[in-house]
Amino acid sequence: MPAMPRVPVTLPAAATQHVDDPRHGHETPAVARQSQIDILLREEPRRVTVDPHGEPVLRGEFLALGLSGEQLHAVQAQGFTADSQASADATLGLDMVVLHDTRGRSEIEALQALQQVAPKVTFAYQHLYLSAGGDNLRQGDASATGPSGATPRRVGLIDGGVNAADPALARARIEQHGCMTATVSRHGTAVAARLVDGDPDTLYAADLWCADKVGGATSSLVEALAWMARERVPVINISLVGPDNPVLARAVQAMIARGHVLVSAVGNDGPAAPPLFPAAYPGVIGVSGVDEHDRVLPESGSGDQVAFCASGVAGRGSDALRGTSFAAPIVARRVAQLLDAPRQGAAAQIVQRLATMARDLGPPGRDTRYGYGLLSP
């Protein structure tokens, strides 16, 4: 029997603060993921609900992999409609279809109906992936260190929209994807600033929100990966976190097999929380965050998925924010310095090279909080 959904609990503002941190009050900690979920459920109840494990999903939407024409007709007879196949199919070989329930069933009932009519097909919820850090940095305060004179690189970002007018991105060439018109996300812009770091890089920025409160859908994340694959972007930063999803897992496997390197924040649910994805998928470089004294952030995720750590504090003074969102692009930038094009086996090779560059923190050797150690910009 599927597990019952957990009841969302709205945390007071003080619950996102860490009283054991002496810098409490001087930075805005990353918003706990459960708080983000609670806000979505409260503000968008017609569009967002939770799966049996309490993970956020788009209401009435499901994904299918490998659905034949005959099976599609059987699914439609059960009250589901299908979107046209996404372009991710041709690029990553996923054969993905987005399905919509027209009968208003609960998420459990709808998924069970799909599995009964086509038991050999992979069906999944349309999970929502959320940012792994705060999003209220002021424009122009995104912590880029300034131009280095390095060779321009090609780097990818899957996040919210990027503000091309932000001073930290003034020298970058930005290729945007995902929205009819360009939109701006402070979270996406702050992460982009750390990824480009003031240099004239080409930034491939996929926006999963398009100025909507509800974004980060699995199918959009998969399509963004497919776009990066078509553009042959060697390294891709993903400062988003969420649950394991079989469709996303297949897309990540396909990207790594094609020679791309994915760098992902491990999340801010704390060291006791279960691993979050895509950081926890094999071959993805998971990144935890540290403060200015190289102490791991109390909210940073922990586990075998942590490969490296980097500064998780963005901005300065009372406007500073923190979270693993801001640590991941530092590591992604280091990857970009080593990889100018996708190549087979790149992910494992890059980890080995970065491990020789990292400064060991915590217990000797690799550990579950700092990974192989600290990578600096």
Contacts in CASP RR format, 6 or more apart in sequence:
PFRMAT RR
TARGET T0000
AUTHOR 0000-0000-0000
METHOD contacts of the structure
MODEL  1
MPAMPRVPVTLPAAATQHVDDPRHGHETPAVARQSQIDILLREEPRRVTV
DPHGEPVLRGEFLALGLSGEQLHAVQAQGFTADSQASADATLGLDMVVLH
DTRGRSEIEALQALQQVAPKVTFAYQHLYLSAGGDNLRQGDASATGPSGA
TPRRVGLIDGGVNAADPALARARIEQHGCMTATVSRHGTAVAARLVDGDP
DTLYAADLWCADKVGGATSSLVEALAWMARERVPVINISLVGPDNPVLAR
AVQAMIARGHVLVSAVGNDGPAAPPLFPAAYPGVIGVSGVDEHDRVLPES
GSGDQVAFCASGVAGRGSDALRGTSFAAPIVARRVAQLLDAPRQGAAAQI
VQRLATMARDLGPPGRDTRYGYGLLSP
2 52 0 8 1.000
2 108 0 8 1.000
3 52 0 8 1.000
3 53 0 8 1.000
4 52 0 8 1.000
5 50 0 8 1.000
5 51 0 8 1.000
5 52 0 8 1.000
5 53 0 8 1.000
5 54 0 8 1.000
6 50 0 8 1.000
6 53 0 8 1.000
6 54 0 8 1.000
8 34 0 8 1.000
8 37 0 8 1.000
8 38 0 8 1.000
8 41 0 8 1.000
8 50 0 8 1.000
8 54 0 8 1.000
9 34 0 8 1.000
9 38 0 8 1.000
10 35 0 8 1.000
10 38 0 8 1.000
10 42 0 8 1.000
11 32 0 8 1.000
11 34 0 8 1.000
11 35 0 8 1.000
11 38 0 8 1.000
15 32 0 8 1.000
15 35 0 8 1.000
16 29 0 8 1.000
16 30 0 8 1.000
16 31 0 8 1.000
16 32 0 8 1.000
16 35 0 8 1.000
17 24 0 8 1.000
17 25 0 8 1.000
17 29 0 8 1.000
18 24 0 8 1.000
18 29 0 8 1.000
18 298 0 8 1.000
18 299 0 8 1.000
20 298 0 8 1.000
21 29 0 8 1.000
21 291 0 8 1.000
21 298 0 8 1.000
23 291 0 8 1.000
26 317 0 8 1.000
26 318 0 8 1.000
26 320 0 8 1.000
27 313 0 8 1.000
27 317 0 8 1.000
27 320 0 8 1.000
27 321 0 8 1.000
27 322 0 8 1.000
28 134 0 8 1.000
28 136 0 8 1.000
28 320 0 8 1.000
28 321 0 8 1.000
28 322 0 8 1.000
29 268 0 8 1.000
29 299 0 8 1.000
29 321 0 8 1.000
29 322 0 8 1.000
29 323 0 8 1.000
30 132 0 8 1.000
30 133 0 8 1.000
30 134 0 8 1.000
30 267 0 8 1.000
30 268 0 8 1.000
30 297 0 8 1.000
30 299 0 8 1.000
30 321 0 8 1.000
30 322 0 8 1.000
30 323 0 8 1.000
30 324 0 8 1.000
30 325 0 8 1.000
31 133 0 8 1.000
31 134 0 8 1.000
31 268 0 8 1.000
32 268 0 8 1.000
32 269 0 8 1.000
32 299 0 8 1.000
33 130 0 8 1.000
33 241 0 8 1.000
33 242 0 8 1.000
33 267 0 8 1.000
33 268 0 8 1.000
33 269 0 8 1.000
33 276 0 8 1.000
34 269 0 8 1.000
36 130 0 8 1.000
36 131 0 8 1.000
37 50 0 8 1.000
37 54 0 8 1.000
37 55 0 8 1.000
37 56 0 8 1.000
37 130 0 8 1.000
40 48 0 8 1.000
40 56 0 8 1.000
40 128 0 8 1.000
40 213 0 8 1.000
40 214 0 8 1.000
41 48 0 8 1.000
41 49 0 8 1.000
41 50 0 8 1.000
41 56 0 8 1.000
43 213 0 8 1.000
44 213 0 8 1.000
44 214 0 8 1.000
46 59 0 8 1.000
47 58 0 8 1.000
47 59 0 8 1.000
47 214 0 8 1.000
48 56 0 8 1.000
48 57 0 8 1.000
48 58 0 8 1.000
48 59 0 8 1.000
48 128 0 8 1.000
48 214 0 8 1.000
49 56 0 8 1.000
49 57 0 8 1.000
49 59 0 8 1.000
49 107 0 8 1.000
50 56 0 8 1.000
50 57 0 8 1.000
50 107 0 8 1.000
51 57 0 8 1.000
51 107 0 8 1.000
51 125 0 8 1.000
51 127 0 8 1.000
51 243 0 8 1.000
52 107 0 8 1.000
52 108 0 8 1.000
53 243 0 8 1.000
55 125 0 8 1.000
55 127 0 8 1.000
55 242 0 8 1.000
55 243 0 8 1.000
56 127 0 8 1.000
56 128 0 8 1.000
56 130 0 8 1.000
57 107 0 8 1.000
57 125 0 8 1.000
57 126 0 8 1.000
57 127 0 8 1.000
57 128 0 8 1.000
58 126 0 8 1.000
58 128 0 8 1.000
58 214 0 8 1.000
58 217 0 8 1.000
59 107 0 8 1.000
60 100 0 8 1.000
60 101 0 8 1.000
60 104 0 8 1.000
60 105 0 8 1.000
60 107 0 8 1.000
60 110 0 8 1.000
60 126 0 8 1.000
61 98 0 8 1.000
61 99 0 8 1.000
61 100 0 8 1.000
61 101 0 8 1.000
61 125 0 8 1.000
61 126 0 8 1.000
61 217 0 8 1.000
62 80 0 8 1.000
62 98 0 8 1.000
62 99 0 8 1.000
62 100 0 8 1.000
62 101 0 8 1.000
62 110 0 8 1.000
62 111 0 8 1.000
62 114 0 8 1.000
62 123 0 8 1.000
62 124 0 8 1.000
62 125 0 8 1.000
62 126 0 8 1.000
63 96 0 8 1.000
63 97 0 8 1.000
63 98 0 8 1.000
63 99 0 8 1.000
63 123 0 8 1.000
63 124 0 8 1.000
63 125 0 8 1.000
63 126 0 8 1.000
63 218 0 8 1.000
63 219 0 8 1.000
63 245 0 8 1.000
63 247 0 8 1.000
64 75 0 8 1.000
64 96 0 8 1.000
64 97 0 8 1.000
64 99 0 8 1.000
64 114 0 8 1.000
64 118 0 8 1.000
64 121 0 8 1.000
64 122 0 8 1.000
64 123 0 8 1.000
64 124 0 8 1.000
65 94 0 8 1.000
65 95 0 8 1.000
65 96 0 8 1.000
65 97 0 8 1.000
65 121 0 8 1.000
65 122 0 8 1.000
65 124 0 8 1.000
65 246 0 8 1.000
65 247 0 8 1.000
65 250 0 8 1.000
66 95 0 8 1.000
66 97 0 8 1.000
66 121 0 8 1.000
66 122 0 8 1.000
67 75 0 8 1.000
67 82 0 8 1.000
67 95 0 8 1.000
67 97 0 8 1.000
67 118 0 8 1.000
67 121 0 8 1.000
71 117 0 8 1.000
71 118 0 8 1.000
71 121 0 8 1.000
72 82 0 8 1.000
72 97 0 8 1.000
74 117 0 8 1.000
74 118 0 8 1.000
75 82 0 8 1.000
75 99 0 8 1.000
75 114 0 8 1.000
75 117 0 8 1.000
75 118 0 8 1.000
76 82 0 8 1.000
77 117 0 8 1.000
78 113 0 8 1.000
78 114 0 8 1.000
78 117 0 8 1.000
79 101 0 8 1.000
79 102 0 8 1.000
79 103 0 8 1.000
80 99 0 8 1.000
80 100 0 8 1.000
80 101 0 8 1.000
80 102 0 8 1.000
80 110 0 8 1.000
80 114 0 8 1.000
81 99 0 8 1.000
81 100 0 8 1.000
81 102 0 8 1.000
82 97 0 8 1.000
82 98 0 8 1.000
82 99 0 8 1.000
82 100 0 8 1.000
83 97 0 8 1.000
83 98 0 8 1.000
83 99 0 8 1.000
83 100 0 8 1.000
85 95 0 8 1.000
85 96 0 8 1.000
85 97 0 8 1.000
86 96 0 8 1.000
86 98 0 8 1.000
86 219 0 8 1.000
86 222 0 8 1.000
86 223 0 8 1.000
86 226 0 8 1.000
87 223 0 8 1.000
87 226 0 8 1.000
88 94 0 8 1.000
88 96 0 8 1.000
88 219 0 8 1.000
88 222 0 8 1.000
88 223 0 8 1.000
88 225 0 8 1.000
88 226 0 8 1.000
88 251 0 8 1.000
89 95 0 8 1.000
89 96 0 8 1.000
91 226 0 8 1.000
91 229 0 8 1.000
91 230 0 8 1.000
92 222 0 8 1.000
92 225 0 8 1.000
92 226 0 8 1.000
92 229 0 8 1.000
92 250 0 8 1.000
92 251 0 8 1.000
92 254 0 8 1.000
92 255 0 8 1.000
93 254 0 8 1.000
94 222 0 8 1.000
94 247 0 8 1.000
94 250 0 8 1.000
94 251 0 8 1.000
94 254 0 8 1.000
96 219 0 8 1.000
96 222 0 8 1.000
96 247 0 8 1.000
98 126 0 8 1.000
98 219 0 8 1.000
99 114 0 8 1.000
99 123 0 8 1.000
101 110 0 8 1.000
103 110 0 8 1.000
104 110 0 8 1.000
105 113 0 8 1.000
107 125 0 8 1.000
111 123 0 8 1.000
111 125 0 8 1.000
114 121 0 8 1.000
114 123 0 8 1.000
115 121 0 8 1.000
115 123 0 8 1.000
122 246 0 8 1.000
122 247 0 8 1.000
124 218 0 8 1.000
124 245 0 8 1.000
124 246 0 8 1.000
124 247 0 8 1.000
125 218 0 8 1.000
125 245 0 8 1.000
126 217 0 8 1.000
126 218 0 8 1.000
126 219 0 8 1.000
127 217 0 8 1.000
127 218 0 8 1.000
127 242 0 8 1.000
127 243 0 8 1.000
127 245 0 8 1.000
127 248 0 8 1.000
128 214 0 8 1.000
128 215 0 8 1.000
128 216 0 8 1.000
128 217 0 8 1.000
128 218 0 8 1.000
128 242 0 8 1.000
129 208 0 8 1.000
129 216 0 8 1.000
129 217 0 8 1.000
129 218 0 8 1.000
129 221 0 8 1.000
129 240 0 8 1.000
129 241 0 8 1.000
129 242 0 8 1.000
130 216 0 8 1.000
130 240 0 8 1.000
130 241 0 8 1.000
130 242 0 8 1.000
131 159 0 8 1.000
131 160 0 8 1.000
131 187 0 8 1.000
131 188 0 8 1.000
131 239 0 8 1.000
131 240 0 8 1.000
131 241 0 8 1.000
131 325 0 8 1.000
132 239 0 8 1.000
132 240 0 8 1.000
132 241 0 8 1.000
132 265 0 8 1.000
132 266 0 8 1.000
132 267 0 8 1.000
132 268 0 8 1.000
132 276 0 8 1.000
132 323 0 8 1.000
132 324 0 8 1.000
132 325 0 8 1.000
132 328 0 8 1.000
133 187 0 8 1.000
133 239 0 8 1.000
133 265 0 8 1.000
133 267 0 8 1.000
133 268 0 8 1.000
133 321 0 8 1.000
133 322 0 8 1.000
133 323 0 8 1.000
133 324 0 8 1.000
133 325 0 8 1.000
133 326 0 8 1.000
134 187 0 8 1.000
134 321 0 8 1.000
134 322 0 8 1.000
134 323 0 8 1.000
134 325 0 8 1.000
135 185 0 8 1.000
135 186 0 8 1.000
135 187 0 8 1.000
135 188 0 8 1.000
135 190 0 8 1.000
136 186 0 8 1.000
136 321 0 8 1.000
137 186 0 8 1.000
137 187 0 8 1.000
137 189 0 8 1.000
137 190 0 8 1.000
137 314 0 8 1.000
137 315 0 8 1.000
137 319 0 8 1.000
137 321 0 8 1.000
138 186 0 8 1.000
138 319 0 8 1.000
139 163 0 8 1.000
139 166 0 8 1.000
139 186 0 8 1.000
139 189 0 8 1.000
140 166 0 8 1.000
140 167 0 8 1.000
140 168 0 8 1.000
140 193 0 8 1.000
141 315 0 8 1.000
141 316 0 8 1.000
141 319 0 8 1.000
142 166 0 8 1.000
142 168 0 8 1.000
142 189 0 8 1.000
142 190 0 8 1.000
142 192 0 8 1.000
142 193 0 8 1.000
142 194 0 8 1.000
142 314 0 8 1.000
142 315 0 8 1.000
143 168 0 8 1.000
143 190 0 8 1.000
143 193 0 8 1.000
143 194 0 8 1.000
143 314 0 8 1.000
143 315 0 8 1.000
143 316 0 8 1.000
143 326 0 8 1.000
144 168 0 8 1.000
144 169 0 8 1.000
144 193 0 8 1.000
144 194 0 8 1.000
144 196 0 8 1.000
144 197 0 8 1.000
144 198 0 8 1.000
145 197 0 8 1.000
145 198 0 8 1.000
145 377 0 8 1.000
146 197 0 8 1.000
146 198 0 8 1.000
146 199 0 8 1.000
147 171 0 8 1.000
147 198 0 8 1.000
147 199 0 8 1.000
147 200 0 8 1.000
148 197 0 8 1.000
148 198 0 8 1.000
148 199 0 8 1.000
149 199 0 8 1.000
150 199 0 8 1.000
150 337 0 8 1.000
152 199 0 8 1.000
152 200 0 8 1.000
152 201 0 8 1.000
152 202 0 8 1.000
153 199 0 8 1.000
153 201 0 8 1.000
153 202 0 8 1.000
153 336 0 8 1.000
153 337 0 8 1.000
153 340 0 8 1.000
154 201 0 8 1.000
154 202 0 8 1.000
154 204 0 8 1.000
154 231 0 8 1.000
154 232 0 8 1.000
154 233 0 8 1.000
154 234 0 8 1.000
154 336 0 8 1.000
154 340 0 8 1.000
155 195 0 8 1.000
155 196 0 8 1.000
155 201 0 8 1.000
155 202 0 8 1.000
155 203 0 8 1.000
155 204 0 8 1.000
155 233 0 8 1.000
155 234 0 8 1.000
155 235 0 8 1.000
155 236 0 8 1.000
155 237 0 8 1.000
155 332 0 8 1.000
155 333 0 8 1.000
155 336 0 8 1.000
156 195 0 8 1.000
156 203 0 8 1.000
156 204 0 8 1.000
156 205 0 8 1.000
156 206 0 8 1.000
156 228 0 8 1.000
156 233 0 8 1.000
156 235 0 8 1.000
156 236 0 8 1.000
156 237 0 8 1.000
156 332 0 8 1.000
157 188 0 8 1.000
157 191 0 8 1.000
157 192 0 8 1.000
157 195 0 8 1.000
157 203 0 8 1.000
157 204 0 8 1.000
157 205 0 8 1.000
157 206 0 8 1.000
157 236 0 8 1.000
157 237 0 8 1.000
157 329 0 8 1.000
158 206 0 8 1.000
158 208 0 8 1.000
158 221 0 8 1.000
158 224 0 8 1.000
158 225 0 8 1.000
158 228 0 8 1.000
158 236 0 8 1.000
158 237 0 8 1.000
158 238 0 8 1.000
158 240 0 8 1.000
159 185 0 8 1.000
159 187 0 8 1.000
159 188 0 8 1.000
159 191 0 8 1.000
159 192 0 8 1.000
159 205 0 8 1.000
159 206 0 8 1.000
159 207 0 8 1.000
159 208 0 8 1.000
159 237 0 8 1.000
159 238 0 8 1.000
159 239 0 8 1.000
159 240 0 8 1.000
160 183 0 8 1.000
160 185 0 8 1.000
160 187 0 8 1.000
160 188 0 8 1.000
160 205 0 8 1.000
160 207 0 8 1.000
160 208 0 8 1.000
160 209 0 8 1.000
161 176 0 8 1.000
161 179 0 8 1.000
161 182 0 8 1.000
161 183 0 8 1.000
161 184 0 8 1.000
161 185 0 8 1.000
161 188 0 8 1.000
161 189 0 8 1.000
161 205 0 8 1.000
161 207 0 8 1.000
161 209 0 8 1.000
161 210 0 8 1.000
162 169 0 8 1.000
162 174 0 8 1.000
162 176 0 8 1.000
162 184 0 8 1.000
162 185 0 8 1.000
162 188 0 8 1.000
162 189 0 8 1.000
162 192 0 8 1.000
162 203 0 8 1.000
162 205 0 8 1.000
162 207 0 8 1.000
163 169 0 8 1.000
163 184 0 8 1.000
163 185 0 8 1.000
163 186 0 8 1.000
163 189 0 8 1.000
164 172 0 8 1.000
164 174 0 8 1.000
164 176 0 8 1.000
164 182 0 8 1.000
166 189 0 8 1.000
166 192 0 8 1.000
166 193 0 8 1.000
168 189 0 8 1.000
168 192 0 8 1.000
168 193 0 8 1.000
168 196 0 8 1.000
168 198 0 8 1.000
169 189 0 8 1.000
169 192 0 8 1.000
169 193 0 8 1.000
169 196 0 8 1.000
169 198 0 8 1.000
169 203 0 8 1.000
170 198 0 8 1.000
171 196 0 8 1.000
171 198 0 8 1.000
171 199 0 8 1.000
171 200 0 8 1.000
172 192 0 8 1.000
172 196 0 8 1.000
172 198 0 8 1.000
172 199 0 8 1.000
172 200 0 8 1.000
172 201 0 8 1.000
172 202 0 8 1.000
172 203 0 8 1.000
173 200 0 8 1.000
173 201 0 8 1.000
173 202 0 8 1.000
173 203 0 8 1.000
174 192 0 8 1.000
174 202 0 8 1.000
174 203 0 8 1.000
174 205 0 8 1.000
175 202 0 8 1.000
175 203 0 8 1.000
175 204 0 8 1.000
175 205 0 8 1.000
175 231 0 8 1.000
176 182 0 8 1.000
176 205 0 8 1.000
176 206 0 8 1.000
176 207 0 8 1.000
177 204 0 8 1.000
177 205 0 8 1.000
177 206 0 8 1.000
177 207 0 8 1.000
177 224 0 8 1.000
177 227 0 8 1.000
178 206 0 8 1.000
178 207 0 8 1.000
178 208 0 8 1.000
178 210 0 8 1.000
178 220 0 8 1.000
178 223 0 8 1.000
178 224 0 8 1.000
178 227 0 8 1.000
179 207 0 8 1.000
179 210 0 8 1.000
179 211 0 8 1.000
180 210 0 8 1.000
182 207 0 8 1.000
183 207 0 8 1.000
183 209 0 8 1.000
183 210 0 8 1.000
183 211 0 8 1.000
184 211 0 8 1.000
185 207 0 8 1.000
185 209 0 8 1.000
187 239 0 8 1.000
187 325 0 8 1.000
188 205 0 8 1.000
188 239 0 8 1.000
190 314 0 8 1.000
190 321 0 8 1.000
190 325 0 8 1.000
190 326 0 8 1.000
191 237 0 8 1.000
191 239 0 8 1.000
191 325 0 8 1.000
191 326 0 8 1.000
191 328 0 8 1.000
191 329 0 8 1.000
192 203 0 8 1.000
192 205 0 8 1.000
192 329 0 8 1.000
194 314 0 8 1.000
194 326 0 8 1.000
194 329 0 8 1.000
194 330 0 8 1.000
194 333 0 8 1.000
194 377 0 8 1.000
195 201 0 8 1.000
195 203 0 8 1.000
195 237 0 8 1.000
195 329 0 8 1.000
195 332 0 8 1.000
195 333 0 8 1.000
196 203 0 8 1.000
196 333 0 8 1.000
197 333 0 8 1.000
197 377 0 8 1.000
201 336 0 8 1.000
204 227 0 8 1.000
204 228 0 8 1.000
204 231 0 8 1.000
204 233 0 8 1.000
206 224 0 8 1.000
206 227 0 8 1.000
206 228 0 8 1.000
208 215 0 8 1.000
208 216 0 8 1.000
208 217 0 8 1.000
208 220 0 8 1.000
208 221 0 8 1.000
208 224 0 8 1.000
208 240 0 8 1.000
209 215 0 8 1.000
209 216 0 8 1.000
216 240 0 8 1.000
218 245 0 8 1.000
218 247 0 8 1.000
218 248 0 8 1.000
219 247 0 8 1.000
221 238 0 8 1.000
221 240 0 8 1.000
221 248 0 8 1.000
221 251 0 8 1.000
222 247 0 8 1.000
222 248 0 8 1.000
222 251 0 8 1.000
225 236 0 8 1.000
225 251 0 8 1.000
225 252 0 8 1.000
225 255 0 8 1.000
226 251 0 8 1.000
228 236 0 8 1.000
228 255 0 8 1.000
228 260 0 8 1.000
229 254 0 8 1.000
229 255 0 8 1.000
229 258 0 8 1.000
229 260 0 8 1.000
232 341 0 8 1.000
232 342 0 8 1.000
233 260 0 8 1.000
233 342 0 8 1.000
234 259 0 8 1.000
234 260 0 8 1.000
234 261 0 8 1.000
234 335 0 8 1.000
234 336 0 8 1.000
234 339 0 8 1.000
234 340 0 8 1.000
234 341 0 8 1.000
234 342 0 8 1.000
234 346 0 8 1.000
235 260 0 8 1.000
235 261 0 8 1.000
235 262 0 8 1.000
235 263 0 8 1.000
235 332 0 8 1.000
235 335 0 8 1.000
235 336 0 8 1.000
235 339 0 8 1.000
236 255 0 8 1.000
236 260 0 8 1.000
236 261 0 8 1.000
236 262 0 8 1.000
236 263 0 8 1.000
236 332 0 8 1.000
237 263 0 8 1.000
237 264 0 8 1.000
237 328 0 8 1.000
237 329 0 8 1.000
237 332 0 8 1.000
238 262 0 8 1.000
238 263 0 8 1.000
238 264 0 8 1.000
238 265 0 8 1.000
238 278 0 8 1.000
238 279 0 8 1.000
238 328 0 8 1.000
239 264 0 8 1.000
239 265 0 8 1.000
239 324 0 8 1.000
239 325 0 8 1.000
239 326 0 8 1.000
239 328 0 8 1.000
239 329 0 8 1.000
240 264 0 8 1.000
240 265 0 8 1.000
240 278 0 8 1.000
241 264 0 8 1.000
241 265 0 8 1.000
241 266 0 8 1.000
241 267 0 8 1.000
241 269 0 8 1.000
241 276 0 8 1.000
241 277 0 8 1.000
241 279 0 8 1.000
242 276 0 8 1.000
242 277 0 8 1.000
243 276 0 8 1.000
243 277 0 8 1.000
244 277 0 8 1.000
244 280 0 8 1.000
245 277 0 8 1.000
248 277 0 8 1.000
248 278 0 8 1.000
248 281 0 8 1.000
249 277 0 8 1.000
249 281 0 8 1.000
252 262 0 8 1.000
252 278 0 8 1.000
252 281 0 8 1.000
252 283 0 8 1.000
252 284 0 8 1.000
253 281 0 8 1.000
255 262 0 8 1.000
256 262 0 8 1.000
256 283 0 8 1.000
256 284 0 8 1.000
256 345 0 8 1.000
256 347 0 8 1.000
257 344 0 8 1.000
258 342 0 8 1.000
258 344 0 8 1.000
259 342 0 8 1.000
259 343 0 8 1.000
259 344 0 8 1.000
259 345 0 8 1.000
259 346 0 8 1.000
259 347 0 8 1.000
260 342 0 8 1.000
260 346 0 8 1.000
260 347 0 8 1.000
261 285 0 8 1.000
261 335 0 8 1.000
261 339 0 8 1.000
261 346 0 8 1.000
261 347 0 8 1.000
261 350 0 8 1.000
262 278 0 8 1.000
262 283 0 8 1.000
262 284 0 8 1.000
262 285 0 8 1.000
262 347 0 8 1.000
263 284 0 8 1.000
263 285 0 8 1.000
263 286 0 8 1.000
263 287 0 8 1.000
263 328 0 8 1.000
263 329 0 8 1.000
263 331 0 8 1.000
263 332 0 8 1.000
263 335 0 8 1.000
264 278 0 8 1.000
264 279 0 8 1.000
264 284 0 8 1.000
264 285 0 8 1.000
264 286 0 8 1.000
264 287 0 8 1.000
264 328 0 8 1.000
265 279 0 8 1.000
265 286 0 8 1.000
265 287 0 8 1.000
265 323 0 8 1.000
265 324 0 8 1.000
265 325 0 8 1.000
265 327 0 8 1.000
265 328 0 8 1.000
266 275 0 8 1.000
266 276 0 8 1.000
266 279 0 8 1.000
266 280 0 8 1.000
266 286 0 8 1.000
266 287 0 8 1.000
266 288 0 8 1.000
266 300 0 8 1.000
266 301 0 8 1.000
266 302 0 8 1.000
266 303 0 8 1.000
266 305 0 8 1.000
266 306 0 8 1.000
266 324 0 8 1.000
267 276 0 8 1.000
267 279 0 8 1.000
267 299 0 8 1.000
267 300 0 8 1.000
267 301 0 8 1.000
267 323 0 8 1.000
267 324 0 8 1.000
267 325 0 8 1.000
268 297 0 8 1.000
268 299 0 8 1.000
268 300 0 8 1.000
268 301 0 8 1.000
268 323 0 8 1.000
268 324 0 8 1.000
269 276 0 8 1.000
269 299 0 8 1.000
269 301 0 8 1.000
270 298 0 8 1.000
270 299 0 8 1.000
270 300 0 8 1.000
270 301 0 8 1.000
270 302 0 8 1.000
271 300 0 8 1.000
271 301 0 8 1.000
271 302 0 8 1.000
271 303 0 8 1.000
271 368 0 8 1.000
271 369 0 8 1.000
272 302 0 8 1.000
273 301 0 8 1.000
275 303 0 8 1.000
275 304 0 8 1.000
275 305 0 8 1.000
276 301 0 8 1.000
276 305 0 8 1.000
278 284 0 8 1.000
279 286 0 8 1.000
279 287 0 8 1.000
279 305 0 8 1.000
280 286 0 8 1.000
280 305 0 8 1.000
283 347 0 8 1.000
283 348 0 8 1.000
283 351 0 8 1.000
284 305 0 8 1.000
284 347 0 8 1.000
285 307 0 8 1.000
285 308 0 8 1.000
285 331 0 8 1.000
285 335 0 8 1.000
285 347 0 8 1.000
285 350 0 8 1.000
285 351 0 8 1.000
285 354 0 8 1.000
286 305 0 8 1.000
286 306 0 8 1.000
286 307 0 8 1.000
286 308 0 8 1.000
286 328 0 8 1.000
286 331 0 8 1.000
287 306 0 8 1.000
287 307 0 8 1.000
287 308 0 8 1.000
287 309 0 8 1.000
287 310 0 8 1.000
287 324 0 8 1.000
287 327 0 8 1.000
287 328 0 8 1.000
287 330 0 8 1.000
287 331 0 8 1.000
288 296 0 8 1.000
288 297 0 8 1.000
288 300 0 8 1.000
288 301 0 8 1.000
288 302 0 8 1.000
288 306 0 8 1.000
288 308 0 8 1.000
288 309 0 8 1.000
288 324 0 8 1.000
288 327 0 8 1.000
288 369 0 8 1.000
288 370 0 8 1.000
288 371 0 8 1.000
289 296 0 8 1.000
289 297 0 8 1.000
289 300 0 8 1.000
289 309 0 8 1.000
289 310 0 8 1.000
289 311 0 8 1.000
289 312 0 8 1.000
289 322 0 8 1.000
289 323 0 8 1.000
289 324 0 8 1.000
289 326 0 8 1.000
289 327 0 8 1.000
290 296 0 8 1.000
290 297 0 8 1.000
290 300 0 8 1.000
290 309 0 8 1.000
290 310 0 8 1.000
290 311 0 8 1.000
290 312 0 8 1.000
290 327 0 8 1.000
290 361 0 8 1.000
290 370 0 8 1.000
290 374 0 8 1.000
291 297 0 8 1.000
291 311 0 8 1.000
291 312 0 8 1.000
291 313 0 8 1.000
291 322 0 8 1.000
292 311 0 8 1.000
292 313 0 8 1.000
294 361 0 8 1.000
294 374 0 8 1.000
296 309 0 8 1.000
296 361 0 8 1.000
296 369 0 8 1.000
296 370 0 8 1.000
297 312 0 8 1.000
297 322 0 8 1.000
297 323 0 8 1.000
297 324 0 8 1.000
299 323 0 8 1.000
300 309 0 8 1.000
300 323 0 8 1.000
300 324 0 8 1.000
300 369 0 8 1.000
301 324 0 8 1.000
302 368 0 8 1.000
302 369 0 8 1.000
303 368 0 8 1.000
303 369 0 8 1.000
304 368 0 8 1.000
306 367 0 8 1.000
306 368 0 8 1.000
306 369 0 8 1.000
306 370 0 8 1.000
306 371 0 8 1.000
307 331 0 8 1.000
307 351 0 8 1.000
307 354 0 8 1.000
307 371 0 8 1.000
307 372 0 8 1.000
308 331 0 8 1.000
308 354 0 8 1.000
308 358 0 8 1.000
308 370 0 8 1.000
308 371 0 8 1.000
308 372 0 8 1.000
308 373 0 8 1.000
308 374 0 8 1.000
308 375 0 8 1.000
309 327 0 8 1.000
309 361 0 8 1.000
309 369 0 8 1.000
309 370 0 8 1.000
309 371 0 8 1.000
309 373 0 8 1.000
309 374 0 8 1.000
309 375 0 8 1.000
310 327 0 8 1.000
310 328 0 8 1.000
310 330 0 8 1.000
310 331 0 8 1.000
310 374 0 8 1.000
310 375 0 8 1.000
310 376 0 8 1.000
311 326 0 8 1.000
311 327 0 8 1.000
311 330 0 8 1.000
311 376 0 8 1.000
311 377 0 8 1.000
312 322 0 8 1.000
312 323 0 8 1.000
312 324 0 8 1.000
312 325 0 8 1.000
312 326 0 8 1.000
312 327 0 8 1.000
313 320 0 8 1.000
313 321 0 8 1.000
313 322 0 8 1.000
313 323 0 8 1.000
313 326 0 8 1.000
314 320 0 8 1.000
314 321 0 8 1.000
314 322 0 8 1.000
314 323 0 8 1.000
314 326 0 8 1.000
315 321 0 8 1.000
330 375 0 8 1.000
330 376 0 8 1.000
330 377 0 8 1.000
331 354 0 8 1.000
331 375 0 8 1.000
333 377 0 8 1.000
334 354 0 8 1.000
334 357 0 8 1.000
334 375 0 8 1.000
335 350 0 8 1.000
335 354 0 8 1.000
338 350 0 8 1.000
338 353 0 8 1.000
338 354 0 8 1.000
339 346 0 8 1.000
339 350 0 8 1.000
351 372 0 8 1.000
354 372 0 8 1.000
354 375 0 8 1.000
355 366 0 8 1.000
355 372 0 8 1.000
357 375 0 8 1.000
358 371 0 8 1.000
358 372 0 8 1.000
358 373 0 8 1.000
358 374 0 8 1.000
358 375 0 8 1.000
359 373 0 8 1.000
359 374 0 8 1.000
359 376 0 8 1.000
360 370 0 8 1.000
360 372 0 8 1.000
360 373 0 8 1.000
361 370 0 8 1.000
361 373 0 8 1.000
361 374 0 8 1.000
362 369 0 8 1.000
362 370 0 8 1.000
365 372 0 8 1.000
366 372 0 8 1.000
366 373 0 8 1.000
END
